[in-house]
Amino acid sequence: PHTTQPPFAMSIRSASPLATSGKREYGFDYFIKGALAGGLCCGVTHGAVCPVDVVKTRIQLDPVKYNSGMIGGFKTVIAEEGVGALATGLGPTAVGYFIQGWFKFGGVEFFKIQAVKKLGEQGGWDNRTSIYLGSAAAAETIADIFLCPLEAVRIRLVSEPTFGGGSLPGAAAALVKENGIIGGFYSGFIPMLFKQVPYTMAKFVIQGKAAEAICASAGIDQGNMSGATTMAVALSSGVIAGVGAAIISHPADTLLSKVNKAGAGGSGGMISRLSNIASEIGFVNLCTVGLGARCVMIGTLTAGQFAIFDSVMGALGASKYHFHDPSKDAH
């Protein structure tokens, strides 16, 4: 029997390249597939670059000791603690970013499609930059509520590998015992929002614009790409988006790494601690320390995320919604 679509389901009927089947439904199952694809793409990519993240975090936490760049940082960590230290925090990284990716990518698809449903296809096309920005900001804020505790545990484990016995549950329990739930898990929530929200807004806008430009210059119809073309567009636009987003969000990333280190910024409230850390580091260092490593990491990561997201969506039988200009269909 035919099942009715949920009230927020959206069907798009037009002669556009988007609606190759004449009608495409964007209902609950589409958003669940988007969330699952997002969880997998973020969990897998962040887990894979965990060694780079360990060294980047060490450089940010102790730039005097780790003063010989990324390669030197790897050598120092391996020489002093063994190669296993590069996997420090892998558990909270994989779990935290799966949850974050679920809400971030799933949320962007949900909010994006709700906006187009309200504005119509032409309105969606005309306002696509604003829709990307608003969807990304809303989805990332929700995702960070779930990510922040796991990120606090990861950073503490990277700076103190034996903390709470070195395990995810042990370190989480020790953090709560030491600082309480808010102080232990959410001391970095404000800088996380300052880092992640602009980063995600930039990431989705730049990736969307880059993909549009790549497809336009190559004469590719975004609504009807082959698997190989989808992968190539996702990888190339993802690298561009990752580097741009990394530069925009780097100062807050440095603050986030510092504020989760025990004793950093004094013993006052969160805002006063952040202010103390910022004045100690200085603006130039805040913007540049560890930036090269972060551009490499986030550029690779973002390319991988969009490639995996599009591949998983395809494997699940979902056709990703792309903005398109319906006025071009009228000729």
C-alpha positions in Angstrom: 0.0 0.0 0.0 1.1 3.6 -0.7 2.4 5.3 2.4 1.8 9.0 2.9 4.8 11.3 3.1 5.5 13.2 6.4 4.1 16.7 6.4 7.5 18.2 5.8 8.2 16.1 2.7 8.9 18.0 -0.4 8.3 17.0 -3.9 9.8 18.9 -6.8 8.0 18.8 -10.1 9.5 20.6 -13.1 11.2 20.1 -16.4 14.5 20.9 -14.6 17.6 18.7 -14.7 17.0 18.2 -11.0 13.8 16.3 -11.5 15.0 13.7 -14.0 12.3 11.3 -12.8 9.6 13.9 -13.1 9.2 14.0 -9.4 11.6 13.6 -6.5 10.5 13.3 -2.9 12.6 14.8 -0.1 10.9 13.4 3.0 12.0 11.7 6.3 13.9 8.9 4.6 16.0 11.4 2.6 17.0 13.3 5.8 17.9 10.1 7.6 20.1 9.0 4.7 21.7 12.4 4.7 22.3 12.2 8.4 23.8 8.7 8.1 26.0 9.8 5.2 27.1 12.8 7.2 27.9 10.8 10.3 30.0 8.3 8.3 31.9 11.0 6.3 32.8 13.0 9.4 33.6 10.0 11.7 35.8 8.3 9.0 37.7 11.4 7.9 38.3 12.8 11.4 39.4 9.3 12.6 41.8 9.0 9.7 43.5 12.3 10.3 43.7 11.7 14.1 47.6 11.6 14.0 47.7 15.0 12.3 45.2 16.4 14.8 47.4 15.0 17.7 50.5 16.9 16.4 48.5 20.0 15.5 47.0 20.1 19.0 50.4 19.6 20.6 51.9 22.5 18.6 49.0 24.7 19.7 49.3 23.6 23.4 53.1 23.8 23.6 54.6 25.8 20.7 58.0 26.2 22.5 58.6 22.4 22.7 57.0 21.7 19.3 58.7 24.4 17.3 60.0 22.5 14.3 56.8 22.3 12.2 54.5 19.4 11.4 57.2 16.9 10.5 59.3 17.8 13.5 56.2 17.4 15.7 55.6 13.9 14.4 59.2 13.0 15.1 59.1 14.4 18.6 55.9 12.6 19.6 57.1 9.3 18.2 60.6 9.6 19.7 59.2 10.4 23.2 56.0 8.4 23.4 56.1 5.8 20.6 54.0 5.6 17.4 50.9 4.6 19.4 50.7 8.2 20.8 49.5 9.4 17.4 46.2 7.6 18.0 45.6 9.4 21.3 41.9 10.4 21.5 40.9 8.3 18.5 37.8 7.0 20.4 36.2 10.3 21.3 37.3 11.7 17.8 35.5 9.0 15.8 32.4 8.9 18.1 32.1 12.7 18.5 32.5 13.5 14.8 30.0 10.7 13.8 27.4 12.4 16.0 28.4 15.9 14.8 28.3 14.8 11.1 24.9 13.2 11.6 23.4 16.6 12.8 25.6 18.8 10.6 25.2 17.3 7.1 21.7 15.9 7.9 20.7 19.3 9.3 22.0 21.3 6.3 20.0 19.1 4.0 16.9 19.5 6.2 17.1 23.3 6.6 18.1 23.8 3.0 15.1 21.9 1.6 12.7 23.5 4.1 13.9 26.9 2.8 13.4 26.0 -0.8 10.0 24.6 0.0 9.0 28.0 1.5 10.6 30.1 -1.2 10.1 28.0 -4.3 12.8 26.8 -6.7 13.5 30.3 -8.1 13.6 31.9 -4.7 15.9 29.1 -3.5 18.2 29.7 -6.4 18.2 33.5 -6.0 18.9 33.2 -2.2 21.1 30.1 -2.2 24.0 31.8 -0.5 21.8 33.0 2.4 20.2 29.5 2.6 23.6 27.8 2.8 24.7 30.2 5.5 21.5 29.9 7.6 21.3 26.1 7.2 24.9 25.6 8.1 24.8 27.9 11.2 21.6 26.2 12.6 22.8 22.6 11.9 26.3 23.3 13.3 25.0 24.9 16.5 22.8 21.8 17.2 25.7 19.4 16.3 28.1 21.2 18.7 25.9 20.6 21.7 26.7 16.9 21.2 30.3 17.3 20.0 31.6 19.6 22.7 31.9 17.0 25.5 33.7 14.5 23.3 36.1 17.2 22.0 36.9 18.3 25.6 37.8 14.7 26.4 39.9 14.3 23.3 41.9 17.5 23.9 42.5 16.6 27.5 43.7 13.1 26.5 46.0 14.6 23.9 47.6 17.0 26.4 47.5 14.3 29.2 47.4 10.8 27.7 47.0 9.0 31.0 44.1 11.2 32.3 41.3 9.0 33.6 43.2 5.9 32.7 43.5 7.0 29.1 40.0 5.7 28.0 37.0 7.6 26.7 34.6 6.7 29.6 37.4 7.0 32.2 38.5 10.5 31.0 34.9 11.7 30.7 34.2 10.6 34.3 37.4 12.2 35.5 36.6 15.5 33.8 33.2 15.7 35.4 34.6 14.8 38.8 37.3 17.5 38.5 35.2 20.3 37.0 31.5 19.3 37.0 29.4 18.7 33.8 29.4 22.3 32.6 33.0 23.1 33.5 34.3 19.8 32.3 32.4 19.3 29.1 31.3 22.8 28.1 34.2 25.1 29.0 35.1 25.2 25.4 31.5 25.5 24.0 31.7 29.3 23.3 35.0 29.1 21.4 33.7 25.9 19.7 30.7 27.9 18.3 33.0 30.7 17.3 35.2 28.1 15.5 32.7 25.6 14.1 29.8 27.9 13.0 31.9 30.3 10.8 33.9 27.2 9.6 30.8 25.3 8.6 29.1 28.3 7.1 32.2 29.0 5.0 32.7 25.3 4.2 29.2 24.8 2.7 29.0 28.1 0.9 32.5 27.8 -0.7 32.0 24.2 -1.6 28.6 25.0 -3.2 30.0 27.9 -5.2 33.1 26.0 -6.2 31.1 23.0 -7.3 28.8 25.3 -9.4 31.8 27.1 -10.9 33.6 23.8 -11.8 30.4 22.3 -13.3 29.7 25.6 -15.3 33.2 25.8 -16.7 33.2 22.2 -17.7 29.6 22.2 -19.0 28.5 19.6 -16.5 24.8 19.3 -15.4 25.0 19.1 -11.6 21.7 17.3 -11.4 22.8 14.4 -13.6 26.4 13.6 -12.9 28.0 10.1 -13.2 29.5 8.6 -10.1 33.1 9.4 -11.3 32.2 13.0 -12.1 30.4 13.4 -8.8 33.5 12.2 -7.0 35.9 14.5 -9.0 33.7 17.6 -8.3 33.3 16.7 -4.6 37.0 16.3 -4.1 38.1 19.4 -6.0 35.4 21.7 -4.5 36.0 20.1 -1.1 39.7 21.0 -1.1 38.9 24.7 -2.0 36.3 24.8 0.7 38.5 23.2 3.4 41.4 25.6 3.0 39.1 28.7 3.0 37.2 27.5 6.0 40.4 26.6 7.9 41.8 30.1 7.6 38.6 31.7 8.7 38.2 29.6 11.8 41.8 29.1 12.9 42.0 31.7 15.7 39.0 30.1 17.5 40.5 26.7 17.0 43.7 27.8 18.8 41.7 29.2 21.7 39.6 26.0 21.9 42.8 23.9 22.1 44.2 26.1 24.9 41.1 26.5 27.0 40.7 22.7 27.5 44.3 22.4 28.8 44.4 22.2 32.6 45.0 25.6 34.2 45.1 27.6 31.0 43.9 31.2 31.3 43.8 31.3 35.1 41.0 30.2 37.4 38.3 32.7 36.5 35.1 32.3 34.4 35.2 31.1 30.8 35.2 34.5 29.2 38.0 35.8 31.4 40.0 32.7 30.7 39.6 33.1 27.0 40.5 36.8 27.2 43.6 36.0 29.2 44.7 33.2 26.7 44.1 35.6 23.7 46.2 38.4 25.3 49.0 35.9 26.2 49.3 34.5 22.7 48.8 37.7 20.7 46.6 38.2 17.6 49.2 37.2 15.0 50.1 34.0 16.8 46.4 33.2 17.3 45.9 33.4 13.6 49.1 31.7 12.4 50.4 29.1 14.9 49.6 25.6 13.4 47.8 27.2 10.4 49.8 25.3 7.8 49.1 22.0 9.4 45.5 22.8 9.8 45.1 23.8 6.1 46.6 20.5 5.0 44.4 18.6 7.5 41.1 20.5 6.8 41.6 20.6 3.1 42.1 16.9 2.9 39.4 16.2 5.4 36.8 18.4 3.7 37.5 16.9 0.3 37.1 13.4 1.8 33.9 14.4 3.6 32.1 15.6 0.5 33.3 12.7 -1.6 32.2 10.1 1.0 28.9 12.0 1.6 28.0 12.0 -2.1 29.1 8.3 -2.5 27.1 7.1 0.5 24.1 9.1 -0.6 24.4 7.4 -4.0 24.8 4.0 -2.5 21.7 4.5 -0.4 19.7 5.4 -3.5 19.3 9.1 -2.5 19.8 11.9 -5.0 21.3 14.9 -3.3 19.4 18.1 -3.8 21.3 20.8 -5.8 20.2 24.3 -6.3 19.4 25.1 -9.9 18.1 28.1 -11.9 14.5 27.1 -13.1 14.5 30.2 -15.4 17.0 28.4 -17.6 14.5 25.6 -18.2 12.0 27.9 -19.8 13.6 28.0 -23.2 
